Amino acid sequence: MDSKYIELYDEYNEGIINRREFLKRLAIMAGGVLAASSLLPLLENNYAKAEIVSKNDPSIISEYVTYPTASGNMRANLVWPSFGASFPAVVVIHENRGLNPHIEDVTRRMALEGFLALAPDALSPLGGTPVDPDKARDMIGTLDASSNLDNFLAAVKFLKYHPVSNGKVGCMGFCWGGGLANQLAVHSDELTAAVPYYGIQPKTEDVPRIKASLLLHYGEEDERINKGIDAYEAALQKAGVDYKLYIYPGAGHAFNNDTNPSRYNRGAAELAWKRTRAFLYVKLSM
């Protein structure tokens, strides 16, 4: 797909333009409303394709839980292997569309890999993630950043002391969640490892606070996010942070999202997943 369509969708997805303006400009770019209508399903997520691992898979146990925070209870999807007594734990942080079927499936995939995986719904204080993903995006923009961070710091603590946790906690996040994964690395002393996928980098002056090991995934064609890579890497090196950074050729923003055909890059996604699984297993099992 032509990158101009993806760039336009990014403007809409990030809240720079509203849906009406997005559809108007898409129609102009595509040469008409009919052509734009044919492009729209390729640009937007199709959650009907989200279930790679069934909720009823006998290899896992999946349930919805709440955990306490200073601002109230947070709802989350908690999944772990059905066999075994103790597992390394991972917080799975969603994109800016809330806790949707795709992220719940990613959480189940992590459980199949042998992890106790928790996917909080950041929109819990606002009543939870709505069915309409556009509404979820708008709601994400109203969250108080400090309170939201505290809610995810509480998720780390919840997993650290969970009865089937081995006491070591990591996190992985995508897009909006990738930026939050970086913030957890800055602000949590209880976090052992973090895997931000194409996430906004923290302020360079905050980098020396990072104690967790990092695995950073970026898409080569993700120009907006990649502008911060050089400064982030320089700060990581100066602070002596344990990290690995990969930039995937030909991949763009959200390359791991297999419910979005215009974004998903199978080769990059599979390699990043393989690296993520190995990295978290080593860091959280040592």
N, C-alpha and C positions, 0 to 999 in steps of 0.2 A: 504494500500500500504506500502511496506517495506520502512522504513525511509531512507535507503541508497540512494534510488532514489530521494527522496525529498531533501536530503542534497546535492546531486549532482546538482539538478536543482537550488538550492539556490546559489551554486557557480556560475552557469551560470547567474542566474537572477541578482546577485549583481555585475556582470562584472568581476569576478575573472578569469573565463575562457571564451573563445569565443564559438560560437555555434558549430563550427566544432569539437572542443575538447569535448564539452558536448555530442554531438551525438556519437562520437567515444567511449567515456567512457560508455555511456548509453548502447550501443550495446554490449560492453564487459561484463558489469554487467548483462545484461538481457539474454546473451547467443546467441546473433545474431541480425542482422539488423531487421528481421521480428518481433522479440519479442520487440525490442526497439520501432518499429513503432506503436505497439499496446499500449505501455505505454505512448507515447508522448501526445495523446489527453487528458489523465488523468492528466498530469503534467501542461499543458498549459491552459490558460484561454479560455473559450468558450463564446464569447460575444453574440452569438445567444441566450444564456440563460439569458442575462442581464436584459431584460425588465420585471420587476415585476410590476411596475407602468407605465401605458401607457403615452406617451407624450401628448395624446389627452384626458386624464382623465379630466372630467369636474370639478373635485374638486380642480384642480390646474391651475395656469397660469405659463407657462414656456417660457422663451425667452433667447436669447443670447445677452449679453451686453458687453460694454467695460468700463473700469474705468481707470483713469489716475494714472500714477506712474512717478517717476523721470526718469525712463528709457524708457518711452513710454506707450502706451495704452495696457492694459491686457484684453484679451478676457475671458469671463466667462459665465457659464450657471446659470441663476438666476430663481428661482422657488419659488412661494408662494401660499397660499390657495386662492381660487377664492372667498371665502366669508370672510368678515372681513376687518378692516381698518388698524390694527396695529399688528405686530407680533414680537416675539423675533427672533433675527437673528443669523445665524450660517454660518461660513465659512467651507466648506467641502473640504478637501485637499486630492488629489489623491495619489496613489502609484507611483512607479518610471516608470510607463508605460504611464503617461500623463493623460489627461482628456478623458477617454474612456467611452464606453457605460455603463459599470458597475457603474462607479462613478456618471455619470449623473443620473442613476436610483436611486442610494443612495440619491442623492440630491432631486429627486422627492419624495422619501419615507419620507425625512425630512419635505418637504412641506405638505405632507398628515398628518404629526404629528402636524402641526400647526405652523411651522417655516418659516421664510423668509430665504431661503438657497441659498448660492452663492458658486459655484464650479469654481475657477479660473483655467485657463490652464497655468501652470508654464512655458510651452514651447512657450508661446506667443512671447517672444523676438526672438525666433528662427524660427518663421513662424507658430507655432502651432503644436499640437500633430499630428503626421503622422498616417496613417492607420496601418502601420507595428509596432507592439508593441516592437519588438526588436530594431528598429531604435529609438523609443521613449526613451527606456532605455538608449541607448548610448547618446542621446541628453541630457537627464537629467544630465548625468555625466559631461557635459561641462558647466553647468550653474554656474555662479559666485554666491557663497553662500550668500554673503552680499547683492548683488542686488536682488537675489531671495527672501530673507527675507524681504527686503524693499517692494517688490511687494505684498507680502501677508500682511504686516502691512498696506499697502494702502487699501487692501480688507477689513480689519477690519474697517477702517475709512469710507470707502464707505458704508458699511452696517449700521454703527452707525447713519449716517445722511441720509439714504435712506427714502423717503417719507412714506413707509409702515412699517418701522422699529419702534420698541418701544424704540430704543436707547440703548438697551443692546445687546452685541455681544459675542458669544462664537465661538469655533471652534472644529472640529473633524477631525482627520487625520488617514490615514492607511499606515502602513509600512514606506516608505519614508515620507509620509505625517504625520505619527505619530510623527516622529522625528521633523518635522517642527512645528507641533502643540505644542510640548514642547518648541521650540524656540520662538514661538509667546507668550507663557506664560511668558517667561523670558523677552522679549523685548517690549511688548505692555502694556501700562498703560490703554488702552481703552478696553482691553479684560476682560470679566467678568468670563468666564469659558472655560476650555479646556478639550477635551477628546481624548487623544492619544491612538490609537489602536496599540499595539506592536511596539512602536516607540523607536528609539535611545534616550537615556536620555541626558539631557544637562550636562554640566560640573558642578560638585558639588559646585564650587565657585560662579556659576551664580544663584543657586537656591534661595538665599535670595532676589533676584530681583523679584521673582514671586509674583504677587498680585492676580492673578486669582485663582479660585477654580479648582481643578483637579479631574478627574475621569480617572484612569489608567487601561487599559485592557491588559493582557498578557496571552499567551498560555503556559501551563505547559511545553510543549516539545520544546519550542523556545529557545534553549540553547544560541545561539549567542546573542540575544537581552537581555535575562534574566540575563546575567552576570552583567549588570549594575544596576539591581533592588535594591540590598541591599544598595549600596552607595547612590543611588538616594533617597530612602526612609529615610535613616538616615539624609540626608541633608534637606529633607522636614520637618521632625520632628523637627530638630534643629532650622530651620527658622520659624517654626510655620505656615507653609502653610496649608490651608484647602484642604485636599485631601482624596480620597478613592482609594484603590488599590485592584484589583481582578486578581487572577491567575486561569485560567480555566483548570481543570483537563482533561488530554487527548487531549487538543487542541494544535496545533502547530502554526507556523507563518502564518499570513494571514487567520486565521480561519473564518473571516467574509466574505471572498470573495466567494459568491455562484456561481460564474462562473468557479471556479476551483475545480473539484471533489476531487482532492488529498489533498486539503487544507481545504476545507469547513467543519466546524464542526457545525452542525445545532443547537445542544443544547447550545453550548457556544455562538454562534452568536445570537441566539434569546434572551438569558439571558442578554448578553452584550447590545443588542439593547434596551431591556426593561429598563435596568439601565440607559443607555445613555439618552433615551427620558425623563425619570423622572428627572434625574439630571439636564439636560439643561432647562427643563421647569421650575423647581423650581428656579434655579440660575438666569435665564434670565427673570423671570416674577415677582421677588420680588420687 
